[in-house]
Structures are given as structure tokens and as C-alpha cells.
């Protein structure tokens, strides 16, 4: 009889105090009943929560004395991406499942994901076919993933199972600014996409407001795409071409019609403002890339672990 495989379930925890006990109980029930042929570990990464999330996790572990429960507390709030990476770095399973800690992703979906993994799919991605959110959020999410990634379900994905081999490769990446969906698709390997219905949020509220969503979008756009540089190069070329054509019309007006539209102070000022504005915008974009190069050269870690229980 072969060695039992181990499944690591990783949760990035931030302000999820109310859902943690229910989440723990659900996974224990699933593995003790349906998935009893597997060993497992539950890896909770507290990302500097300001509520009682960390205390709640410690309370659950103390009450259950469950050695399969691993609690990682970061020294401060480093952000969701850093918390996810911290969980992956500390997961020991033959397969690692990333799932939200807010109970919107159904734990039962993990059963289907593991079945697909056993069929030889090294990456199993669960994507949302329905979820209760605003139309604006749905539209912006679809636009974002369509712009950033190829061959990705509408609205992207967060709920994913990764086999140990691609997991080790993804964990070896040293980029400071990470977009894990991009990393997963970039790694290659056999992939399987399976749909699910995202549940309504029962506890708490989303920590992603419009400003944070835009910040994430801008950060990831610069990190994984050359689209901004290409776009502004194109705009710069078009503006330069327009200026050249306008210069020709001025020369023609001087030699053919003996008239230079110096009354045309307004168009000259408009051109100066447009070109000056574009120049500043392009310099700002280049500055963003240079700052990212500096940030990578510093080599600071994505997260700092305060404690592991």
C-alpha cells in the first residue's frame, strides 16, 4: 500500500474572526468523511489582522489540540499576496489548495479539485460562474483579467489547487511584486478549469474598496505587462507625427499662401500643453518602472513571520 498523500489547505486571514471556527469545522468534517484517505494540514496565515482573528485561531488550536492546524502570524499587515506566498512557502503537502477565509468559496469544491488532480491535472483552477457582487465590480474584474492574462476565465480566479512540482517552481520565484494568478498560468503544466458558485458573504465585508482595487490593478499592470510602455510609445509617436504634419501645413501656408498663422497662438499653446503633458505622463510611467527596479534590487522579503504555532 502506497504512502498517503498530504493536502495542504492555505488561508490568507485578514479580519475573518467570525468565519474561522466554521471554516475549521467544515474542513475537518470533509477530510474525516469524504477525504479520509488523505493526510492534511490547515495553514492559516494571519496578515496582521486588527480584529481578534489571531486570538480566535489560537483558541481553536488550544481547544482541539489539532497538530494538523498550522498558524503563521506575520509581523504586520503585508497584504493578501504576501500572506498567500507565506502560506505556500510553509505548506508541506503533495498538493496545495489556496482558498479564501471568508466562506464565500465552498470547502466542498475541494473534493472535486482533488479528484481532478488525481486524474493527472497538476493545476486545478476553480472559477466563479456566479457571485453576488455589484455590476461595477464584475465589469472591472472582467476587464482587468482580460487585459492582464490570456486563457483565463471571465472574472479570473482565486481558488486553486497546485501540485507539489509546480508549487516548488512558483515558490522559487523571487519577484517582490507578485501576481499569483499570472505565476500559476506562466508555470505551464496540465491545467483543469472547473466552475463553482461563489456564496454570498455571511461575515464581515470585503477589504477591497475601489481605491485598493485600482492600486492592485496599476501595480500588477506594471509588473506583468509591457502594455503601458507600448501604449505611451504609440501615443508619443502619433503626437510626434501630428506635430510634423502640422509643421508642414505651416511651411506650406508660408510659401504658398504667404501667410503664417501667427494669430494661431492658441493652437501653438495647445500643442505645447499636449506634448508637455504627455512628456510628464511618460516620465512618470518610466519612474514607476525605475522604482520597481530599485525595489527588486533591495531584495527585501515579501513578508516577515512573527510566529508559527
C-alpha positions as CSV (number, residue, x, y, z in Angstrom):
1,X,0.0,0.0,0.0
2,X,1.4,3.4,-1.0
3,X,2.1,6.3,1.2
4,X,-0.9,8.5,2.0
5,X,-0.8,11.8,0.1
6,X,-1.0,15.0,2.1
7,X,-3.1,18.0,1.1
8,X,-2.3,21.5,2.4
9,X,-5.2,24.0,2.6
10,X,-3.9,27.5,2.8
11,X,-5.9,30.5,4.1
12,X,-4.8,34.2,4.0
13,X,-6.6,35.6,7.0
14,X,-7.4,39.3,7.5
15,X,-10.3,40.4,9.6
16,X,-12.0,37.0,9.4
17,X,-12.6,36.3,13.1
18,X,-16.3,35.4,12.7
19,X,-15.8,32.7,10.0
20,X,-12.7,30.9,11.3
21,X,-14.3,28.3,13.5
22,X,-16.9,27.4,10.9
23,X,-14.2,27.1,8.3
24,X,-12.1,24.9,10.5
25,X,-15.1,22.6,11.4
26,X,-16.1,22.3,7.7
27,X,-12.7,21.1,6.6
28,X,-12.2,18.7,9.4
29,X,-15.6,17.2,8.6
30,X,-14.8,16.9,4.9
31,X,-11.4,15.2,5.5
32,X,-12.8,12.9,8.2
33,X,-15.6,11.7,6.0
34,X,-15.1,12.1,2.2
35,X,-11.3,12.6,2.1
36,X,-10.3,10.3,4.9
37,X,-7.7,8.6,2.6
38,X,-5.6,11.7,2.7
39,X,-3.4,13.3,5.3
40,X,-3.9,17.1,5.5
41,X,-2.8,20.3,7.2
42,X,-4.7,23.6,7.6
43,X,-2.3,26.5,7.2
44,X,-3.7,29.8,8.5
45,X,-1.7,32.9,7.8
46,X,-2.8,35.9,9.8
47,X,-1.8,39.0,7.9
48,X,-1.7,41.5,10.8
49,X,-5.5,41.4,11.4
50,X,-6.7,44.2,13.7
51,X,-9.7,42.2,15.0
52,X,-9.5,39.0,17.0
53,X,-8.6,36.7,14.1
54,X,-5.2,35.6,15.5
55,X,-6.6,35.1,19.0
56,X,-9.5,33.1,17.6
57,X,-7.1,30.8,15.7
58,X,-5.1,30.2,18.8
59,X,-8.2,29.5,20.8
60,X,-9.3,26.9,18.2
61,X,-5.9,25.2,18.3
62,X,-5.9,25.1,22.1
63,X,-9.4,23.7,22.3
64,X,-8.8,21.0,19.6
65,X,-5.2,20.3,20.2
66,X,-5.0,19.7,16.5
67,X,-1.5,19.2,15.2
68,X,-2.7,19.4,11.7
69,X,-3.5,23.1,12.2
70,X,-0.6,25.5,11.5
71,X,-0.9,29.1,12.5
72,X,1.5,31.6,10.9
73,X,1.3,35.2,12.2
74,X,3.0,38.0,10.2
75,X,4.7,40.8,12.0
76,X,2.3,43.3,10.4
77,X,-0.1,43.6,7.5
78,X,1.8,42.9,4.3
79,X,-1.2,42.4,2.0
80,X,-3.1,39.4,0.7
81,X,-0.4,38.4,-1.9
82,X,2.3,38.3,0.8
83,X,0.1,36.2,3.1
84,X,-0.7,33.7,0.3
85,X,3.0,33.4,-0.5
86,X,3.8,32.8,3.2
87,X,1.3,30.0,3.3
88,X,2.7,28.4,0.2
89,X,6.3,28.6,1.4
90,X,5.3,26.8,4.6
91,X,2.9,24.2,3.1
92,X,4.3,20.6,3.0
93,X,1.5,18.9,1.1
94,X,1.8,16.9,-2.2
95,X,-0.9,19.4,-3.4
96,X,-1.6,22.9,-2.0
97,X,-5.1,24.4,-2.2
98,X,-5.5,28.2,-1.9
99,X,-8.9,29.3,-0.6
100,X,-10.3,32.4,0.9
101,X,-11.1,32.5,4.6
102,X,-14.4,34.3,4.2
103,X,-16.6,31.2,3.5
104,X,-17.5,32.5,0.0
105,X,-15.6,29.7,-1.6
106,X,-17.3,26.4,-0.8
107,X,-15.0,23.9,1.0
108,X,-16.9,21.0,-0.7
109,X,-15.4,22.2,-4.0
110,X,-12.0,20.9,-2.8
111,X,-13.3,17.3,-3.2
112,X,-13.8,17.9,-7.0
113,X,-10.5,19.6,-7.3
114,X,-8.7,16.7,-5.6
115,X,-10.4,14.3,-8.0
116,X,-9.2,16.2,-11.0
117,X,-5.7,16.3,-9.5
118,X,-5.7,12.6,-9.1
119,X,-6.5,12.3,-12.9
120,X,-3.2,13.9,-13.7
121,X,-4.1,17.6,-13.7
122,X,-1.2,19.4,-11.9
123,X,-3.1,22.7,-11.6
124,X,-6.8,22.7,-10.9
125,X,-8.5,26.1,-11.1
126,X,-12.0,26.7,-9.7
127,X,-13.6,29.8,-11.4
128,X,-16.7,31.6,-10.4
129,X,-19.7,31.4,-12.7
130,X,-21.9,33.4,-10.3
131,X,-21.4,35.5,-7.3
132,X,-23.3,38.3,-5.5
133,X,-21.4,41.5,-6.2
134,X,-22.1,44.8,-7.9
135,X,-22.1,45.1,-11.6
136,X,-19.3,47.6,-11.5
137,X,-17.1,45.1,-9.6
138,X,-18.0,42.4,-12.1
139,X,-17.2,44.6,-15.1
140,X,-13.9,45.9,-13.7
141,X,-12.8,42.4,-12.7
142,X,-13.6,41.0,-16.2
143,X,-11.7,43.9,-17.9
144,X,-8.7,43.5,-15.6
145,X,-8.2,39.8,-16.1
146,X,-8.9,40.1,-19.9
147,X,-6.2,42.8,-20.1
148,X,-3.7,41.0,-17.9
149,X,-4.0,37.3,-18.8
150,X,-4.7,35.0,-21.7
151,X,-6.8,31.9,-21.5
152,X,-8.3,32.9,-18.2
153,X,-12.0,32.5,-17.2
154,X,-14.0,35.7,-17.1
155,X,-13.5,37.4,-13.7
156,X,-10.3,35.5,-13.1
157,X,-9.8,33.0,-10.2
158,X,-8.5,32.8,-6.6
159,X,-9.5,29.2,-5.6
160,X,-6.8,26.9,-7.0
161,X,-5.1,23.5,-6.3
162,X,-1.4,23.3,-7.2
163,X,0.6,20.1,-7.4
164,X,3.9,20.0,-5.5
165,X,6.1,20.2,-8.6
166,X,4.6,23.5,-10.0
167,X,4.3,24.7,-6.4
168,X,8.0,24.3,-5.9
169,X,8.7,26.2,-9.1
170,X,6.3,29.0,-8.2
171,X,7.8,29.2,-4.7
172,X,11.3,29.6,-6.2
173,X,10.3,32.9,-7.9
174,X,12.0,35.9,-6.3
175,X,9.9,38.8,-7.6
176,X,8.9,41.3,-5.0
177,X,5.7,42.4,-6.7
178,X,3.8,39.3,-7.4
179,X,0.5,38.4,-9.2
180,X,0.0,34.8,-8.3
181,X,-2.6,34.1,-11.0
182,X,-0.1,35.1,-13.6
183,X,2.6,33.0,-11.9
184,X,0.3,30.0,-12.0
185,X,-0.6,30.3,-15.6
186,X,3.0,31.2,-16.5
187,X,4.3,28.0,-14.9
188,X,2.5,25.8,-17.5
189,X,1.7,22.2,-16.6
190,X,-1.6,20.4,-17.2
191,X,-4.5,22.6,-16.1
192,X,-8.1,21.9,-15.5
193,X,-10.8,24.6,-15.1
194,X,-13.9,23.7,-13.1
195,X,-16.8,26.1,-12.3
196,X,-18.5,26.9,-9.0
197,X,-21.0,29.3,-7.5
198,X,-19.5,31.8,-5.1
199,X,-21.6,32.1,-2.0
200,X,-22.8,35.4,-0.5
201,X,-20.6,36.9,2.2
202,X,-22.1,36.0,5.6
203,X,-19.5,37.6,7.9
204,X,-17.8,40.9,7.7
205,X,-17.2,42.9,4.5
206,X,-14.7,42.9,1.6
207,X,-11.5,44.7,2.4
208,X,-11.1,45.7,-1.2
209,X,-12.6,49.2,-1.9
210,X,-12.3,50.9,-5.3
211,X,-9.1,52.6,-4.4
212,X,-7.4,49.3,-3.4
213,X,-8.7,47.6,-6.5
214,X,-7.3,50.3,-8.7
215,X,-4.0,50.2,-6.8
216,X,-3.7,46.5,-7.3
217,X,-4.6,46.9,-11.0
218,X,-2.0,49.5,-11.5
219,X,0.7,47.6,-9.6
220,X,0.1,44.4,-11.5
221,X,-0.2,46.1,-14.8
222,X,3.3,47.5,-14.4
223,X,4.6,44.2,-13.1
224,X,3.5,41.7,-15.7
225,X,2.8,43.8,-18.8
226,X,4.7,46.0,-21.2
227,X,1.4,47.5,-22.2
228,X,1.9,50.9,-20.6
229,X,5.3,51.4,-22.3
230,X,4.0,50.2,-25.6
231,X,0.9,52.4,-25.3
232,X,2.8,55.6,-24.5
233,X,5.4,54.9,-27.1
234,X,2.5,54.7,-29.6
235,X,0.9,57.8,-28.3
236,X,4.2,59.6,-28.4
237,X,4.8,58.5,-32.0
238,X,1.3,59.7,-33.0
239,X,1.8,63.1,-31.3
240,X,5.2,63.5,-32.9
241,X,3.7,62.6,-36.3
242,X,0.8,65.1,-35.8
243,X,3.3,67.8,-34.9
244,X,5.3,67.0,-38.0
245,X,2.2,67.2,-40.2
246,X,1.2,70.5,-38.6
247,X,4.7,71.9,-39.2
248,X,4.3,71.0,-42.9
249,X,1.0,72.9,-43.1
250,X,2.7,76.0,-41.5
251,X,5.5,75.8,-44.1
252,X,3.0,75.4,-46.9
253,X,1.0,78.4,-45.6
254,X,4.1,80.5,-45.6
255,X,5.4,79.7,-49.1
256,X,2.1,79.1,-51.0
257,X,-0.3,81.5,-49.3
258,X,2.3,83.9,-47.9
259,X,0.7,83.7,-44.6
260,X,1.9,82.4,-41.3
261,X,-1.0,82.0,-38.9
262,X,0.7,83.8,-36.0
263,X,-2.7,84.7,-35.0
264,X,-2.6,81.0,-34.2
265,X,-1.2,81.4,-30.7
266,X,-4.0,79.1,-29.4
267,X,-3.0,76.0,-31.5
268,X,0.7,76.5,-30.6
269,X,-0.2,76.7,-26.9
270,X,-2.4,73.6,-27.2
271,X,0.4,71.7,-28.8
272,X,2.8,72.7,-26.1
273,X,0.4,71.7,-23.4
274,X,-0.4,68.4,-25.0
275,X,3.2,67.5,-25.7
276,X,4.3,68.7,-22.3
277,X,1.5,66.8,-20.6
278,X,2.4,63.6,-22.5
279,X,6.1,64.0,-21.7
280,X,5.3,64.3,-18.0
281,X,3.0,61.3,-18.1
282,X,5.6,59.2,-19.8
283,X,8.3,60.3,-17.4
284,X,6.0,59.3,-14.5
285,X,5.4,55.9,-16.0
286,X,9.2,55.4,-16.6
287,X,9.7,56.5,-13.0
288,X,7.3,53.8,-11.8
289,X,9.3,51.1,-13.6
290,X,12.6,52.5,-12.2
291,X,11.1,52.4,-8.7
292,X,10.2,48.8,-9.2
293,X,13.7,48.0,-10.3
294,X,15.0,49.7,-7.2
295,X,12.6,47.7,-5.0
296,X,13.7,44.4,-6.6
297,X,17.4,45.3,-6.2
298,X,16.9,45.9,-2.5
299,X,15.9,42.3,-2.1
300,X,13.6,42.7,0.9
301,X,11.3,39.8,1.7
302,X,7.6,39.9,0.8
303,X,6.7,39.2,4.4
304,X,8.1,38.7,7.9
305,X,6.9,35.9,10.1
306,X,6.5,36.8,13.7
307,X,5.5,33.4,15.0
308,X,4.5,29.9,13.8
309,X,2.3,27.7,16.1
